[in-house]
Amino acid sequence: MKRSKLSLILMVVAALAVSLSAHAAQLDTDARSAIPHDVQQLIVIDYNAMENSPAALNLKARVLPPELKQLETALQHSGFDENQDVETLAFAAYRTPGSSSDNVKIVGIAQGQFQLNDILAQFKTHKIKATRIRNNDIYPMGASGMVVTFLNPTTMLFGSNDDIKPALDCRDGLQPSFLTNQDMLSAMQQVDTAPLWSILDQKGTQYMMHSLLGQASQLTDYETVRKRLLSSSYTMDFTNGVKFTLFVNTSDTLTAATMSSLLNAAAMYEKVSGTPIEKQAIDETTIDSTAGVLSVRFVASDSQFTSLLQSPLFQNVVR
């Protein structure tokens, strides 16, 4: 999948069909250290709630990309009960140093109160043997082709062999990790008290904003400020409707104000040719800037959001 398409799909797929509770979704230090420094996007979800949000289910059905579906399916078929064992679920899309800009790897992280002794005993009963990377035991996850390793008794890392190895290099101190990426750590602090949140790096943010702006991205003003977009973060909440909040961190106040003007212009353009549900969604969207931060807020009922998912505007965004 191309980087631009992956970035956009990951932006909207964060719902993952969970109805969110009021708890924060936070990653422990072991989990953060296993995320490579060059992370393009990190999505973190409080997975403790039940799947009872129609809007979230509709979002998942329409935009879940094959890469994340494969990870989710592997977790479900590996003997873990994701509704019982998993409390926090995260997906990290990252680039490796020197790799092609389109070469994005993805790993999953799950946190919970795992019965580790029982899990290892089950592996032994089924004659599932581990391979080792340094001090890390790597177990196959059924017939999925995915593997899993436990970073500690409450945190596991899973994905393909090729994607997990660089993550373990970071966790073992052989390569720089997410913990050394100050821009992304700062973006995380804006949102990590929410039950569902995501952060994007500079390149991911630039692609996302290019898509959101549509034809307005061809304006000279956008090309001038594009390189001043540093990172972004967003939250989604499916409690009592749908609430979406996006923050884009820029280098200065003028850049944030310019982006606010460009996004408002793009919204007005879409509103002229939009369907009634699209026009209503634009009316429910607030775009503003404070200091060097651009903010976008959107609120809708479950039924309004479900209708929006079927609109041409939404299809153009995730295409």
C-alpha positions in Angstrom: 0.0 0.0 0.0 1.3 3.4 -0.8 2.3 5.6 2.1 -0.2 8.3 1.2 -3.1 5.9 1.1 -2.0 4.1 4.3 -1.8 7.4 6.2 -5.3 8.5 5.2 -6.9 5.1 5.9 -5.2 4.8 9.2 -6.5 8.3 10.1 -10.1 7.2 9.8 -9.8 3.5 10.7 -9.0 4.3 14.3 -12.5 3.5 15.4 -11.9 -0.2 15.0 -15.5 -1.0 16.1 -15.2 -0.3 19.8 -17.6 1.7 21.9 -15.3 3.8 24.0 -15.5 4.1 27.8 -14.3 7.0 29.8 -10.9 5.4 30.5 -7.7 6.7 28.9 -5.8 4.5 26.5 -2.1 4.7 27.4 0.9 2.6 26.5 3.5 1.5 29.1 7.2 2.2 28.7 8.0 -1.3 27.3 5.4 -0.8 24.6 6.6 2.7 23.7 10.2 1.5 23.5 9.2 -1.2 20.9 7.9 1.5 18.5 10.6 2.6 16.1 11.7 6.3 16.1 10.5 6.9 12.5 6.8 6.1 13.3 4.5 7.5 10.8 1.3 6.9 12.7 0.4 5.5 16.1 -3.2 4.5 16.9 -4.1 3.6 20.5 -7.6 2.4 21.7 -9.1 1.6 25.0 -10.4 -1.9 24.1 -12.2 -2.6 27.4 -15.6 -1.6 26.1 -18.1 -3.7 24.2 -18.8 -3.4 20.5 -22.1 -1.6 20.7 -21.5 1.5 18.5 -23.2 1.3 15.1 -21.2 4.3 13.8 -17.9 2.6 14.8 -18.9 -0.7 13.2 -19.9 1.1 10.0 -16.6 2.9 9.9 -14.6 -0.3 10.4 -16.5 -2.2 7.7 -15.9 0.5 5.1 -12.2 1.5 5.6 -10.3 -1.2 7.6 -7.3 -1.9 5.3 -6.1 -5.5 4.7 -2.9 -4.9 6.7 -4.8 -4.1 10.0 -7.5 -6.7 9.3 -4.8 -9.3 9.0 -3.4 -8.3 12.4 -6.8 -8.2 14.0 -7.7 -11.6 12.6 -4.4 -13.1 13.8 -5.1 -11.9 17.3 -8.6 -13.3 17.3 -7.5 -16.7 16.0 -4.4 -17.1 18.2 -6.2 -18.3 21.3 -6.5 -14.8 23.0 -10.0 -13.5 23.8 -9.6 -9.9 22.8 -12.8 -8.9 24.7 -11.5 -10.5 27.9 -7.7 -10.3 27.8 -7.0 -7.1 25.9 -7.5 -3.8 27.6 -5.5 -1.5 25.2 -4.8 -2.2 21.6 -2.4 -0.1 19.4 -1.1 -0.2 15.8 2.1 1.5 14.8 3.0 2.2 11.2 6.7 3.0 10.8 9.5 3.4 8.3 13.0 1.8 8.6 16.1 3.9 8.1 17.2 3.9 4.4 14.0 2.2 3.2 11.8 3.4 0.4 9.4 6.2 1.4 6.5 3.8 0.4 7.8 1.0 2.5 5.7 1.2 5.7 5.8 -1.6 8.2 3.0 -2.2 10.8 3.1 -3.8 14.2 0.4 -4.4 16.8 0.7 -4.0 20.5 -1.8 -5.4 23.0 -1.9 -4.7 26.8 -4.0 -6.5 29.3 -4.0 -8.9 32.2 -2.8 -11.9 30.3 -2.6 -15.3 32.0 0.9 -15.7 30.7 1.6 -19.1 32.3 -1.6 -20.6 30.9 -0.8 -19.1 27.4 2.7 -20.6 27.4 1.4 -23.9 28.7 -1.2 -23.9 25.8 1.7 -23.2 23.3 3.5 -26.2 24.8 0.5 -28.5 24.6 0.0 -27.6 20.9 3.8 -28.1 20.3 4.2 -24.5 19.3 7.9 -23.8 19.5 9.5 -20.4 19.9 12.3 -18.9 17.9 14.6 -16.5 19.6 15.8 -13.0 18.8 18.4 -12.3 21.5 16.3 -12.7 24.7 13.0 -12.5 23.1 10.9 -15.7 22.5 8.8 -15.4 19.2 5.8 -17.6 18.8 3.7 -18.2 15.6 0.1 -17.1 15.8 -1.7 -20.1 14.2 -1.8 -20.2 10.4 -1.9 -16.5 10.0 1.8 -16.1 9.3 2.0 -13.6 12.2 4.1 -14.0 15.3 3.8 -12.7 18.9 6.3 -12.0 21.6 5.7 -10.8 25.2 7.6 -7.7 26.2 6.4 -8.2 29.8 3.6 -10.2 31.4 1.0 -7.5 30.5 2.3 -6.3 27.1 2.7 -8.2 23.8 4.0 -7.3 20.4 2.6 -9.0 17.3 2.9 -8.8 13.5 4.9 -10.3 10.7 8.4 -11.6 11.4 9.9 -8.8 9.1 7.9 -6.1 10.9 8.6 -7.3 14.5 12.4 -7.5 14.1 13.1 -3.8 13.7 10.7 -3.1 16.6 12.6 -5.5 18.9 15.9 -3.8 17.8 14.5 -0.6 19.2 13.2 -2.2 22.3 16.6 -3.8 23.0 18.4 -0.5 22.5 20.1 -1.3 19.2 18.1 1.3 17.2 16.4 4.6 18.4 12.9 4.2 19.5 9.7 6.3 19.7 11.0 7.5 23.2 13.6 9.6 21.4 11.2 11.3 19.0 10.4 14.5 20.7 7.9 15.8 18.1 5.8 12.7 18.4 6.0 12.6 22.2 4.8 16.1 22.3 1.9 15.3 19.9 1.0 12.3 22.1 0.8 14.5 25.2 -2.1 16.4 23.5 -4.3 13.4 23.3 -3.2 10.4 25.4 -5.8 11.0 28.1 -8.5 10.1 25.6 -10.0 6.6 25.2 -9.0 6.6 21.5 -6.2 8.7 20.0 -3.7 8.8 17.2 -0.6 10.8 16.2 1.0 11.3 12.8 4.5 12.4 12.0 5.5 15.3 9.7 5.2 13.3 6.4 2.0 11.6 7.5 0.5 15.0 8.5 1.5 16.6 5.2 -0.3 13.8 3.2 -3.4 14.0 5.4 -3.7 17.8 5.1 -3.1 17.5 1.3 -6.1 15.2 1.1 -8.3 17.3 3.4 -7.6 20.5 1.5 -8.5 18.9 -1.9 -8.1 21.5 -4.7 -7.1 24.1 -2.2 -3.8 22.2 -1.8 -2.8 23.5 -5.2 -2.7 27.1 -3.9 0.6 28.8 -3.4 -0.1 29.4 0.2 -0.2 25.6 1.0 3.0 24.8 -0.8 4.6 27.6 1.3 3.5 26.3 4.6 3.5 22.5 3.9 7.0 22.0 5.3 6.1 23.9 8.4 3.6 21.2 9.4 5.4 19.3 12.1 3.0 16.6 13.4 -0.7 16.0 14.2 -2.9 14.2 16.7 -6.6 13.4 16.9 -9.1 11.8 19.1 -12.4 10.0 18.3 -15.2 9.4 20.8 -18.3 7.3 19.9 -20.1 7.9 23.2 -23.4 9.7 22.6 -22.7 10.3 18.9 -19.4 10.9 17.2 -16.9 13.5 18.3 -13.7 14.0 16.3 -10.9 16.5 17.3 -7.8 17.1 15.3 -4.7 19.1 16.3 -2.0 20.0 13.7 1.2 21.3 15.2 3.0 23.9 13.1 6.2 25.8 13.4 4.6 29.2 14.1 1.4 31.2 14.6 1.3 32.4 11.0 1.5 28.9 9.6 -1.4 27.7 11.8 -3.5 30.7 10.8 -2.8 30.2 7.1 -3.8 26.5 7.4 -7.0 27.5 9.2 -7.8 29.9 6.3 -7.0 27.3 3.7 -9.2 24.6 5.4 -12.1 27.0 5.8 -11.8 27.8 2.1 -11.8 24.1 1.2 -14.8 23.6 3.4 -16.7 26.4 1.6 -15.8 24.9 -1.8 -17.0 21.4 -0.8 -20.2 22.9 0.6 -21.1 24.5 -2.7 -21.2 21.2 -4.5 -21.9 18.9 -1.6 -24.9 16.7 -0.8 -27.3 17.8 2.0 -25.5 15.4 4.5 -22.1 16.7 3.5 -23.3 20.3 3.9 -24.6 19.5 7.4 -21.3 17.8 8.3 -19.4 20.9 7.2 -21.7 23.1 9.2 -20.9 20.9 12.3 -17.1 21.3 11.8 -15.2 24.1 13.6 -11.8 25.1 12.2 -9.6 27.5 14.2 -6.0 28.1 15.3 -4.3 29.2 18.5 -0.6 30.1 18.7 1.0 27.4 16.4 -1.7 24.8 16.6 -4.5 24.3 14.1 -7.6 22.6 15.5 -10.5 20.9 13.7 -13.6 19.7 15.6 -16.5 17.7 14.3 -19.6 16.5 16.1 -22.4 14.3 14.7 -25.1 11.9 15.8 -24.7 8.2 15.0 -27.2 8.4 12.2 -25.6 11.5 10.7 -22.2 9.9 10.8 -23.5 6.7 9.2 -25.1 8.7 6.4 -21.8 10.6 5.9 -19.9 7.3 5.4 -22.0 6.7 2.3 -21.4 10.1 0.8 -19.2 10.9 -2.2 -17.1 13.3 0.0 -16.1 10.5 2.4 -15.4 8.1 -0.4 -13.0 10.6 -2.0 -11.1 11.0 1.2 -10.5 7.3 1.8 -10.1 6.3 -1.9 
